[in-house]
Amino acid sequence: MTLSPITRRGLALLFAASALLLSACGGGGSSGGPAQLRVFNASTDVDSIDVDLDGTTEFSAVAADTITDYGSFDADSYTIKVRATGSSAALVTGSYTLAKKKHYTGIVWGRSGALKFITLPEDEDTDDIDDGYGQLRVYNATTDAGSLDVYLTQQDADLADASALASSVSAATLGSYKDVGAGTYRLRVTTAGDPDDVRLDVSGITINEAEYATLVITAGSGGVLVNGAVLVQQGGLAQARNTQARIRVIAGAEARGTVSASLDGGTLATLVSPSVGSYQRIAAGSAELTVRVAGSVVGTTTQTFKPGADYTLLAYGSAGSDAAYRLVSDDNRLPTASSRYRIRLVNAAATSGATTLSVDYAALVNDVSPGQASSFVTATTNSDARVDVTSSTGGDYLYTLTEASLQSYGVYTVFLLGGNAAPTGVLRKDR
């Protein structure tokens, strides 16, 4: 049968319309809708980042602790590069695949020298959530804190009687979703297996019904305390930042002098020299610090303690006008390599003069005067080391420890303390 020109023209239009419909519905190759990507800057010490996809800057000046809007990208594999804003040097580079019609949050985390980037999928079906519940998973975005337990409880719940939402969550690990009843909770993060070692304690964490969310845990500036952020699937970001810091008191007053310290009138510690106190958690923010040596006030000042930070308070010298104190910021972050440890020297012996720290006769730090703390030095793991503290001017041995085990991923402080007739040395493993 021969079709008329009008009929042939009508069939041609019908076929063309059908082809357009199939293309719009995803029936044509890789079409079917772009991928959606946004970026969360969860890095510890990079205040602002730029993110490039295949050499084009797609996200600019993303401030720390903030998340961008979604950008649309063709479904494909991309080379993604993260830079400090304005710098051409890549802090991290990798290849990532974005699938069509899928949503992702790119999380930038870690330190500037060892930055990491992951793409977190965000397309779970909310119809799968039971009525009255939300779903929460945990991502441990820190290599400094070690394995962690995560608790969501009522405000007054005792952790000894509580079950962890997630247990032994190791670094760079994304856990599975767990049912959580819709409501408001107290979040506590602890060292794995030790509910008394609390790394984060914040209230007001809201879980909404029929909502997927991810708790992202990041490192505090001191390396031990952590921060949190609740990222809702295809939704907002709620910060759960630490409101605490840690401090310890070091007593190096001469003639076995007693050292006491208080914050806003509450006692931090009372120690007889020479002594190294333990870290304790305090409220971050401004507080009045008072230090006494042998019962006499050495000084009263207003100090600001940063959230998530660690501090050491040194008190040294003789009672009276010769007594002094110093507040030192502690960097207790772990080494980045498994075969390395970190070590420093803290001098709280007023009679020592400038001092040098050596390991196996190699000088690691020099000229540390009383009341000073050296920077940390990273060195190779040594299970049978000799540690010496000597006078920087005369080479006299002030402290010697043989057969010291300086372990992989360890963080150590050598303290030189006043209090006895001669300075006393103490090696303390801080991590």
Beta strands, then each sheet from edge to edge (+ up, - down):
strand 1: 35-43
strand 2: 48-53
strand 3: 56-63
strand 4: 71-73
strand 5: 76-84
strand 6: 90-98
strand 7: 103-110
strand 8: 116-121
strand 9: 133-141
strand 10: 148-153
strand 11: 166-169
strand 12: 178-181
strand 13: 183-191
strand 14: 194-207
strand 15: 212-219
strand 16: 226-232
strand 17: 237-240
strand 18: 244-253
strand 19: 258-263
strand 20: 266-272
strand 21: 275-276
strand 22: 280-283
strand 23: 285-293
strand 24: 296-305
strand 25: 310-317
strand 26: 324-330
strand 27: 340-348
strand 28: 355-359
strand 29: 362-368
strand 30: 372-373
strand 31: 377-380
strand 32: 382-391
strand 33: 397-406
strand 34: 411-417
strand 35: 424-429
sheet 1: 4+ 1- 7- 8+
sheet 2: 3+ 2- 5+ 6-
sheet 3: 12+ 9- 15- 16+ 17-
sheet 4: 11+ 10- 13+ 14-
sheet 5: 21+ 18- 22+
sheet 6: 21+ 18- 25- 26+
sheet 7: 20+ 19- 23+ 24-
sheet 8: 30+ 27- 31+
sheet 9: 30+ 27- 34- 35+
sheet 10: 29+ 28- 32+ 33-
end
